[in-house]
Amino acid sequence: MPTVHLLDYVAGNVRSLVNAINKVGYDVEWVRSPGDLRDVESLILPGVGHFGHCLSQLSSGGYLEPIKQHIISGKPFMGICVGLQALFEGSEENVNVPGLGVVPVRMQKFNAETKSVPHIGWNSATNTRVGSSGGQSFYGLNPSSKYYYVHSYAALYEPDVLERDGWLVATAKYGEETFIGAIARDNIFATQFHPEKSGQAGLRTLRAFLNGDKLQTLTPEDSIRTEEKIGLTRRIIACLDVRTNDAGDLVVTKGDQYDVREKDGASAGGQVRNLGKPVDMAKKYYEQGADEVTFLNITSFRNCPVADLPMLEILRRTSETVFVPLTIGGGIRDTVDTDGTHIPALDVATMYFKSGADKVSIGSDAVIAAEEFYQAGRMLSGKTAIETISKAYGNQAVVVSVDPKRVYVAKPEDTTHHTIETKYPNAAGQSYCWYQCTIKGGRETRDIDVCQLAKAVEAMGAGELLLNCIDKDGSNSGFDLELINLVKDAITIPVIASSGAGVPQHFEEVFKKTTTDAALGAGMFHRGEFTVGDVKNYLGSKDFLVRRFEPDI
């Protein structure tokens, strides 16, 4: 196969990029030293995380000048995410570190007063020069397609500023801000989105770049640009709880209020509920149009050497055929290996990123870290899993999964925790409640409420909150809307609504009655009652913007 070179400065999940490049018919070779760049024809610079860290790593490694020379020479160059940002003059993320200066614009942070930051999800990349009567686009970009973004800083778009210098520009809109989603000029192509995580639309752009197919003519239908088609879509996530069953096989399971064993009298006789194989099910949900796939390891495989964790192999195999973001949760903490070696949480997370994960999800340890945060007078230690991983890979790589449950009280004065007046009093007639955090799969309660936890983990550097609800888990009665609105009012990072979805109407309800950033389904998908496509078709019929699955390229 023809070859493209990748420069990896510890940029997070590069395995998925390699798999995507292989998928479109190219082989990958790694740039091992600055001197290697003299003989490189096509170069891709991927990146996630912190702008300053990226540029500092490239500078200390001696790569900045060779990259500039590669670009000046006219050889093909592609930047992805922070790889795009590196081309710009600089970024508010670290004003003391200059960029390559190829693009005369600076990156700015999104306005967090009006929307969630980071910007996470599927958005547009529409050529600013495509008219409603038809036109051309570059490197396979299509105004009717959606692409996966995850970033807090962006180059805000000013009409004609870059176009005057010969740049082709594709934009996306997040809230009131329009930003640059992709740019191209001469031998340069760069995307703020992750093509390797953008399904078939992303694979199309990779193939076009590698084949040198710069300009394409769009059909009139493709070039229609209406406000209804532009912007961030409603994100639907498929979640797979993974554990070993009683025979020692890895299975996807689902519990009722976290009890994953069949009830007495069931055919399985109280055994772990087996709903299918993780890799096969992940691929199925991808083909149904899932915007993300989350694996939650609910046993942590405590007696297994860390380097041989079964979830690593699941991620490797899944990332070969599933080109949307993959999240892994469970066991991502400081640990002691079977041979007595201490392994920091950052090293555990790195193993998952190298195996194909885009995000790691932290549960019980986040609750303990939040308690210590408040005990220290709201001071950060810099040593928690959330802090160390987000510092190395960016806050968008860290999800905190929280499992709260309702505690009813007669009046707010009966507790020191933040209460709400609920529309659903308990049997005793108490109409106030607070949400108590739990650990160990809901088996142990802690004296900290969900708002306290949410604010603490946001301060530590978490980029997203997966908001479960023990009271709703397995109920198929809909999401806990009161809980979601409570947490959304407390923090600015994105929130994923989880627990309780049973029918497509529940997704409509959560998107209509809360400002949640995404919604997650599990049991209703696993049991085959509804598909991800069913949910998206329903939401589309109700005028919600959703990403449609595109056929294989």
C-alpha positions as CSV (number, residue, x, y, z in Angstrom):
1,M,0.0,0.0,0.0
2,P,1.1,3.6,-0.5
3,T,2.5,5.2,2.7
4,V,1.8,8.3,4.8
5,H,3.9,9.4,7.8
6,L,2.5,10.3,11.2
7,L,4.3,12.4,13.8
8,D,3.1,11.4,17.3
9,Y,4.3,13.5,20.2
10,V,2.0,11.5,22.7
11,A,-1.2,12.8,21.1
12,G,-3.7,10.5,22.7
13,N,-5.6,8.0,20.6
14,V,-3.6,7.6,17.4
15,R,-4.5,3.9,17.0
16,S,-7.9,5.0,15.5
17,L,-6.2,7.3,13.1
18,V,-3.9,4.5,11.9
19,N,-6.9,2.2,11.5
20,A,-8.7,4.9,9.5
21,I,-5.7,5.4,7.2
22,N,-5.5,1.7,6.7
23,K,-9.2,1.6,6.0
24,V,-8.8,4.0,3.0
25,G,-5.9,2.0,1.5
26,Y,-2.7,3.5,3.0
27,D,0.0,2.2,5.2
28,V,1.5,4.2,8.1
29,E,5.1,4.9,9.0
30,W,6.2,6.8,12.1
31,V,8.4,9.9,12.2
32,R,11.0,8.9,14.9
33,S,13.3,11.9,14.7
34,P,13.4,15.4,13.2
35,G,15.8,14.1,10.5
36,D,13.2,11.7,9.3
37,L,11.1,14.6,7.9
38,R,13.7,15.2,5.1
39,D,12.6,12.0,3.4
40,V,8.8,12.2,4.1
41,E,6.4,12.9,1.3
42,S,3.0,13.1,3.0
43,L,2.9,14.1,6.7
44,I,0.0,14.1,9.1
45,L,0.2,15.9,12.5
46,P,-2.6,14.7,14.8
47,G,-3.2,16.2,18.2
48,V,-5.3,16.4,21.3
49,G,-5.1,18.2,24.5
50,H,-3.3,21.5,25.3
51,F,-2.0,23.9,22.7
52,G,1.0,24.9,24.8
53,H,1.9,21.3,25.6
54,C,1.7,20.3,21.9
55,L,3.9,23.1,20.7
56,S,6.3,22.8,23.6
57,Q,6.7,19.1,22.9
58,L,7.3,19.7,19.2
59,S,9.8,22.4,20.0
60,S,11.8,20.4,22.6
61,G,11.9,17.5,20.2
62,G,13.4,19.7,17.5
63,Y,10.4,19.2,15.1
64,L,9.1,22.8,14.6
65,E,11.6,23.9,12.0
66,P,11.5,20.6,10.0
67,I,7.7,20.8,9.9
68,K,7.9,24.4,8.6
69,Q,10.4,23.2,5.9
70,H,8.1,20.3,5.0
71,I,5.2,22.8,4.5
72,I,7.4,25.3,2.6
73,S,8.7,22.5,0.3
74,G,5.1,22.0,-1.1
75,K,4.8,18.4,0.2
76,P,1.3,17.3,1.4
77,F,0.7,18.2,5.1
78,M,-2.4,17.6,7.2
79,G,-3.1,18.8,10.7
80,I,-5.8,17.3,12.9
81,C,-7.4,19.1,15.9
82,V,-4.4,20.6,17.8
83,G,-2.5,19.8,14.6
84,L,-4.7,22.4,13.0
85,Q,-4.3,24.9,15.9
86,A,-0.5,24.5,15.6
87,L,-0.6,26.2,12.2
88,F,-2.0,29.4,13.7
89,E,-0.2,32.3,15.3
90,G,-1.1,31.3,18.8
91,S,-3.8,30.5,21.3
92,E,-5.4,32.0,24.4
93,E,-4.8,28.5,25.9
94,N,-1.2,29.5,26.4
95,V,-0.4,33.0,25.3
96,N,3.4,32.5,25.9
97,V,3.8,29.7,23.4
98,P,3.7,30.7,19.7
99,G,2.3,28.6,16.9
100,L,3.8,28.0,13.5
101,G,2.3,31.2,12.2
102,V,1.3,29.7,8.9
103,V,-2.3,31.1,9.4
104,P,-2.5,34.7,10.6
105,V,-5.2,34.1,13.2
106,R,-5.2,33.3,16.9
107,M,-7.3,30.7,18.7
108,Q,-9.8,31.9,21.2
109,K,-11.8,30.1,24.0
110,F,-15.5,29.5,23.3
111,N,-17.9,31.7,25.3
112,A,-18.8,29.4,28.3
113,E,-21.5,31.8,29.5
114,T,-23.8,30.8,26.7
115,K,-23.0,27.2,26.1
116,S,-21.2,24.1,27.4
117,V,-17.4,24.1,26.9
118,P,-15.6,22.0,25.6
119,H,-17.6,21.9,22.4
120,I,-18.1,18.1,22.0
121,G,-20.2,16.5,19.3
122,W,-21.1,16.3,15.6
123,N,-21.1,19.6,13.8
124,S,-20.8,20.9,10.2
125,A,-17.9,21.8,8.1
126,T,-19.4,23.9,5.3
127,N,-17.3,25.6,2.6
128,T,-17.8,29.3,2.8
129,R,-17.7,29.5,-1.0
130,V,-20.5,26.9,-1.7
131,G,-23.7,28.6,-2.9
132,S,-27.2,27.3,-2.7
133,S,-27.3,26.6,-6.5
134,G,-24.3,24.3,-6.3
135,G,-20.5,24.6,-6.2
136,Q,-17.3,23.0,-5.1
137,S,-15.9,21.7,-1.9
138,F,-12.5,20.6,-0.8
139,Y,-11.1,17.3,0.3
140,G,-14.4,15.5,0.4
141,L,-16.2,17.9,2.8
142,N,-19.9,17.9,2.4
143,P,-22.3,20.5,3.8
144,S,-24.9,17.8,4.5
145,S,-22.4,15.7,6.5
146,K,-21.5,16.0,10.2
147,Y,-18.0,15.7,11.7
148,Y,-16.9,15.0,15.2
149,Y,-15.4,17.9,17.2
150,V,-14.0,18.0,20.7
151,H,-12.2,21.3,21.7
152,S,-12.5,24.3,23.9
153,Y,-10.5,26.7,21.7
154,A,-11.2,27.7,18.1
155,A,-10.4,30.1,15.4
156,L,-13.5,32.3,15.2
157,Y,-14.4,33.0,11.6
158,E,-14.2,36.5,10.1
159,P,-15.6,36.6,6.6
160,D,-13.1,36.9,3.8
161,V,-10.0,37.4,6.0
162,L,-8.4,34.1,5.1
163,E,-10.0,33.8,1.7
164,R,-8.2,37.0,0.6
165,D,-4.9,35.1,1.2
166,G,-6.1,32.1,-0.9
167,W,-7.3,29.9,1.9
168,L,-10.3,27.6,1.4
169,V,-12.4,27.7,4.6
170,A,-15.1,25.5,6.0
171,T,-17.0,26.6,9.0
172,A,-19.2,25.3,11.8
173,K,-21.5,27.2,14.2
174,Y,-21.6,26.6,18.0
175,G,-24.2,28.7,19.7
176,E,-23.7,32.3,18.5
177,E,-20.1,31.7,17.4
178,T,-19.0,30.6,14.0
179,F,-15.6,29.0,13.8
180,I,-13.2,27.4,11.4
181,G,-13.8,23.7,11.0
182,A,-11.3,23.1,8.2
183,I,-8.9,25.1,6.0
184,A,-6.8,24.3,2.9
185,R,-4.3,26.1,0.7
186,D,-1.8,24.7,-1.8
187,N,-0.3,21.6,-0.1
188,I,-1.9,22.2,3.3
189,F,-5.1,20.7,4.7
190,A,-6.2,20.9,8.3
191,T,-9.3,20.0,10.3
192,Q,-10.5,21.1,13.7
193,F,-12.6,17.9,13.7
194,H,-11.3,14.4,14.0
195,P,-11.8,12.6,10.6
196,E,-10.9,9.3,12.1
197,K,-13.8,9.7,14.5
198,S,-16.3,11.1,12.0
199,G,-17.6,7.9,10.5
200,Q,-17.8,7.6,6.7
201,A,-17.7,11.4,6.3
202,G,-14.4,11.6,8.0
203,L,-12.9,8.6,6.1
204,R,-14.0,10.4,2.9
205,T,-11.9,13.4,3.8
206,L,-8.8,11.3,4.7
207,R,-9.0,9.4,1.4
208,A,-9.4,12.6,-0.6
209,F,-6.3,14.2,1.1
210,L,-4.2,11.1,0.7
211,N,-5.3,10.7,-3.0
212,G,-4.7,14.4,-3.6
213,D,-8.3,15.0,-4.6
214,K,-8.5,18.6,-3.5
215,L,-11.6,19.9,-5.2
216,Q,-14.9,18.1,-5.8
217,T,-18.1,19.3,-7.4
218,L,-21.1,19.1,-5.2
219,T,-24.6,18.2,-6.4
220,P,-27.3,20.9,-5.9
221,E,-28.8,18.7,-3.2
222,D,-25.5,18.5,-1.3
223,S,-24.8,22.2,-1.6
224,I,-28.1,23.3,0.0
225,R,-27.2,25.3,3.1
226,T,-30.1,25.9,5.4
227,E,-29.9,26.9,9.0
228,E,-31.7,23.7,10.0
229,K,-28.8,21.6,8.6
230,I,-26.0,23.7,10.1
231,G,-24.9,23.3,13.8
232,L,-24.4,20.8,16.6
233,T,-26.5,17.7,16.4
234,R,-28.2,15.9,19.3
235,R,-25.8,13.3,20.4
236,I,-27.0,9.7,21.0
237,I,-24.6,7.4,22.8
238,A,-24.8,3.6,23.1
239,C,-23.5,2.3,26.4
240,L,-22.3,-1.3,27.0
241,D,-21.7,-2.6,30.6
242,V,-19.1,-5.2,30.2
243,R,-18.1,-7.9,32.8
244,T,-17.2,-11.5,33.0
245,N,-20.1,-13.9,33.4
246,D,-20.1,-17.0,35.6
247,A,-18.3,-19.0,32.9
248,G,-15.5,-16.4,32.7
249,D,-16.6,-15.0,29.3
250,L,-16.7,-11.3,28.6
251,V,-20.4,-10.2,28.0
252,V,-22.5,-7.1,27.7
253,T,-25.0,-7.1,30.6
254,K,-27.6,-4.7,32.0
255,G,-29.0,-4.4,35.5
256,D,-32.0,-3.1,37.3
257,Q,-30.7,-0.5,39.8
258,Y,-27.3,-2.1,39.1
259,D,-28.3,-5.7,39.8
260,V,-27.1,-7.6,36.7
261,R,-28.2,-11.1,37.6
262,E,-31.4,-12.7,36.3
263,K,-34.2,-12.8,38.8
264,D,-35.3,-16.0,40.5
265,G,-37.4,-18.1,38.2
266,A,-35.7,-16.8,35.0
267,S,-34.2,-19.4,32.6
268,A,-30.7,-18.4,33.5
269,G,-31.3,-19.2,37.2
270,G,-29.8,-16.1,38.7
271,Q,-26.7,-15.9,36.5
272,V,-25.2,-12.8,35.0
273,R,-27.5,-11.4,32.3
274,N,-25.8,-12.0,29.0
275,L,-26.9,-9.7,26.2
276,G,-24.1,-10.3,23.7
277,K,-20.4,-9.8,22.8
278,P,-18.9,-6.4,23.3
279,V,-17.1,-6.0,20.0
280,D,-20.0,-7.3,17.9
281,M,-22.5,-5.1,19.7
282,A,-20.3,-2.0,19.4
283,K,-20.1,-2.5,15.6
284,K,-23.8,-3.0,15.4
285,Y,-24.5,0.3,17.2
286,Y,-22.0,2.1,15.0
287,E,-23.8,0.9,11.9
288,Q,-27.1,2.0,13.4
289,G,-25.7,5.5,13.7
290,A,-24.6,5.8,17.3
291,D,-22.6,9.0,17.8
292,E,-20.4,7.5,20.4
293,V,-19.9,4.1,22.1
294,T,-19.1,3.8,25.8
295,F,-17.8,0.7,27.4
296,L,-18.1,0.5,31.2
297,N,-16.0,-2.2,32.7
298,I,-18.1,-3.0,35.8
299,T,-15.8,-5.5,37.4
300,S,-12.3,-4.0,36.7
301,F,-10.8,-7.5,36.3
302,R,-9.0,-7.0,39.6
303,N,-6.9,-10.2,39.4
304,C,-5.5,-9.6,35.9
305,P,-2.1,-8.0,35.0
306,V,-2.7,-4.4,33.9
307,A,-1.0,-4.9,30.5
308,D,-3.4,-7.8,29.8
309,L,-6.7,-6.2,30.8
310,P,-9.4,-7.7,28.6
311,M,-10.8,-4.2,27.8
312,L,-7.6,-3.3,26.0
313,E,-8.2,-6.0,23.5
314,I,-11.8,-5.0,23.2
315,L,-10.8,-1.5,22.3
316,R,-8.1,-2.6,19.8
317,R,-10.6,-4.8,18.0
318,T,-13.5,-2.3,18.1
319,S,-11.4,0.6,16.8
320,E,-10.6,-1.3,13.7
321,T,-14.2,-1.1,12.4
322,V,-15.9,1.6,14.6
323,F,-15.0,5.1,13.5
324,V,-16.8,7.1,16.2
325,P,-15.5,8.1,19.7
326,L,-14.9,5.3,22.2
327,T,-15.1,5.9,25.9
328,I,-13.8,3.3,28.5
329,G,-14.7,3.4,32.2
330,G,-13.8,1.2,35.1
331,G,-10.5,0.6,36.9
332,I,-8.8,3.8,35.7
333,R,-7.0,4.7,39.0
334,D,-3.7,4.3,40.7
335,T,-3.2,0.6,41.1
336,V,-0.8,-2.1,42.1
337,D,-0.1,-4.7,39.5
338,T,-0.1,-8.4,40.2
339,D,3.7,-8.3,40.5
340,G,3.6,-5.5,43.1
341,T,4.4,-2.7,40.7
342,H,2.7,0.6,41.4
343,I,1.0,2.0,38.3
344,P,-0.3,5.5,38.3
345,A,-3.8,6.3,36.9
346,L,-2.1,8.2,34.1
347,D,-0.3,5.2,32.9
348,V,-3.4,3.1,33.0
349,A,-5.2,5.7,30.9
350,T,-2.3,5.8,28.5
351,M,-2.7,2.1,27.9
352,Y,-6.4,2.6,27.0
353,F,-5.7,5.6,24.7
354,K,-3.0,3.6,22.9
355,S,-5.5,0.7,22.5
356,G,-8.2,2.9,20.8
357,A,-10.0,4.9,23.5
358,D,-10.7,8.6,23.0
359,K,-11.9,9.2,26.5
360,V,-11.6,7.6,29.9
361,S,-14.4,7.6,32.4
362,I,-13.7,7.8,36.2
363,G,-16.3,6.9,38.7
364,S,-15.8,6.1,42.4
365,D,-12.3,7.6,42.6
366,A,-13.8,10.9,41.4
367,V,-16.1,11.0,44.4
368,I,-13.2,10.3,46.8
369,A,-11.2,13.0,45.1
370,A,-14.1,15.5,45.4
371,E,-14.3,14.8,49.1
372,E,-10.6,15.4,49.5
373,F,-10.9,18.6,47.4
374,Y,-13.4,20.1,49.9
375,Q,-11.5,18.8,52.9
376,A,-8.5,20.7,51.6
377,G,-10.5,24.0,51.4
378,R,-11.2,23.6,47.6
379,M,-7.5,23.3,46.9
380,L,-6.3,21.1,44.0
381,S,-3.7,18.5,44.8
382,G,-2.5,18.0,41.2
383,K,-2.2,14.3,42.0
384,T,-5.7,13.0,41.3
385,A,-6.5,10.8,38.3
386,I,-8.6,13.6,36.8
387,E,-5.9,16.2,37.1
388,T,-3.0,14.1,35.9
389,I,-4.9,12.7,32.9
390,S,-6.5,16.0,31.8
391,K,-3.1,17.8,32.1
392,A,-1.5,15.2,29.8
393,Y,-4.3,14.6,27.3
394,G,-6.7,17.6,27.7
395,N,-9.9,17.8,29.7
396,Q,-11.9,16.6,26.8
397,A,-10.3,13.2,27.4
398,V,-11.7,12.8,30.9
399,V,-15.3,11.9,31.7
400,V,-16.6,11.6,35.2
401,S,-19.4,9.1,35.7
402,V,-21.5,9.8,38.8
403,D,-24.2,7.5,40.3
404,P,-26.5,9.6,42.5
405,K,-29.7,8.6,44.3
406,R,-32.5,10.6,45.8
407,V,-32.7,11.2,49.5
408,Y,-36.0,12.7,50.6
409,V,-36.5,15.2,53.4
410,A,-39.5,17.0,54.8
411,K,-38.0,20.5,54.4
412,P,-34.6,21.9,53.1
413,E,-33.5,22.7,56.6
414,D,-33.3,19.0,57.4
415,T,-30.0,18.6,55.4
416,T,-26.9,20.7,54.7
417,H,-27.0,19.5,51.1
418,H,-28.6,21.3,48.1
419,T,-32.2,20.3,47.8
420,I,-34.9,20.7,45.2
421,E,-38.7,20.7,45.5
422,T,-39.6,17.7,43.4
423,K,-42.8,17.0,41.5
424,Y,-42.6,13.4,42.7
425,P,-43.0,13.2,46.5
426,N,-42.2,9.9,48.2
427,A,-44.7,7.6,49.9
428,A,-44.3,9.5,53.1
429,G,-45.4,12.8,51.4
430,Q,-41.9,14.4,51.5
431,S,-41.6,16.8,48.6
432,Y,-37.9,17.8,49.0
433,C,-34.9,15.7,48.1
434,W,-31.2,15.9,47.5
435,Y,-29.0,13.7,45.3
436,Q,-26.5,11.6,47.3
437,C,-23.4,10.4,45.5
438,T,-22.5,6.7,45.7
439,I,-19.4,4.6,45.0
440,K,-18.7,0.9,44.2
441,G,-21.5,0.5,41.7
442,G,-24.0,2.2,44.0
443,R,-23.3,-0.1,46.9
444,E,-21.9,2.6,49.2
445,T,-23.3,6.1,49.8
446,R,-21.1,9.1,50.6
447,D,-21.9,12.4,52.4
448,I,-21.5,14.5,49.2
449,D,-24.2,15.7,46.9
450,V,-24.2,15.7,43.1
451,C,-23.8,19.4,42.8
452,Q,-20.8,19.4,45.1
453,L,-19.2,16.6,43.1
454,A,-19.9,18.2,39.7
455,K,-18.3,21.5,40.7
456,A,-15.3,19.8,42.2
457,V,-14.5,17.6,39.2
458,E,-15.0,20.5,36.8
459,A,-12.4,22.4,38.8
460,M,-10.0,19.4,38.6
461,G,-10.2,19.3,34.8
462,A,-13.0,16.9,33.9
463,G,-14.3,17.7,30.4
464,E,-17.7,15.9,30.6
465,L,-20.1,14.5,33.2
466,L,-21.9,11.2,32.6
467,L,-24.9,11.6,34.8
468,N,-26.5,8.3,35.9
469,C,-29.4,7.9,38.3
470,I,-29.8,4.8,40.5
471,D,-33.5,5.5,41.0
472,K,-34.1,5.4,37.2
473,D,-31.7,2.6,36.2
474,G,-33.5,-0.2,34.4
475,S,-36.9,1.5,34.9
476,N,-37.6,2.4,31.2
477,S,-39.6,5.3,32.6
478,G,-37.5,8.1,31.2
479,F,-34.6,10.2,32.4
480,D,-34.6,12.1,35.7
481,L,-35.2,15.6,34.3
482,E,-35.0,17.3,37.6
483,L,-31.6,15.8,38.3
484,I,-30.3,16.8,34.8
485,N,-31.5,20.4,35.1
486,L,-30.0,20.7,38.6
487,V,-26.6,19.6,37.5
488,K,-26.7,21.6,34.2
489,D,-27.3,24.8,36.3
490,A,-24.3,24.0,38.4
491,I,-21.5,23.5,35.8
492,T,-20.5,24.6,32.3
493,I,-18.9,21.4,31.0
494,P,-21.1,19.1,28.9
495,V,-23.5,16.6,30.6
496,I,-24.6,13.2,29.2
497,A,-28.0,12.2,30.5
498,S,-28.2,8.5,31.4
499,S,-30.5,6.0,33.1
500,G,-34.2,5.4,32.4
501,A,-34.5,5.5,28.6
502,G,-37.1,3.0,27.4
503,V,-38.6,4.5,24.2
504,P,-37.6,7.1,21.6
505,Q,-40.0,9.6,23.2
506,H,-37.8,9.7,26.3
507,F,-35.0,11.2,24.2
508,E,-37.3,13.8,22.8
509,E,-38.4,14.7,26.3
510,V,-34.9,15.0,27.7
511,F,-33.7,17.3,24.8
512,K,-36.9,19.4,25.0
513,K,-37.1,19.8,28.8
514,T,-33.4,20.1,29.7
515,T,-30.3,21.5,28.2
516,T,-28.4,18.2,28.3
517,D,-25.6,17.9,25.8
518,A,-26.2,14.2,25.0
519,A,-28.3,11.3,26.0
520,L,-27.4,7.7,26.5
521,G,-29.3,4.5,26.0
522,A,-28.5,0.9,26.9
523,G,-31.1,-1.7,27.7
524,M,-33.6,-0.6,25.1
525,F,-30.9,-1.1,22.5
526,H,-29.4,-4.3,23.9
527,R,-32.8,-6.0,24.1
528,G,-33.6,-5.0,20.5
529,E,-36.8,-3.1,21.4
530,F,-35.5,-0.1,19.5
531,T,-32.4,0.7,17.5
532,V,-30.3,3.8,17.6
533,G,-31.6,4.5,14.1
534,D,-35.2,4.4,15.5
535,V,-34.4,7.0,18.1
536,K,-32.7,9.3,15.5
537,N,-35.5,8.9,13.0
538,Y,-38.0,9.8,15.7
539,L,-36.0,12.9,16.8
540,G,-35.7,13.9,13.1
541,S,-39.4,13.7,12.7
542,K,-39.7,16.1,15.7
543,D,-37.3,18.6,14.0
544,F,-34.3,17.9,16.1
545,L,-31.0,18.0,14.3
546,V,-29.4,14.6,14.3
547,R,-26.5,13.0,12.4
548,R,-27.5,10.4,9.8
549,F,-25.4,7.4,9.2
550,E,-23.7,7.4,5.9
551,P,-23.0,4.2,3.9
552,D,-19.6,2.6,3.7
553,I,-17.2,4.4,1.3
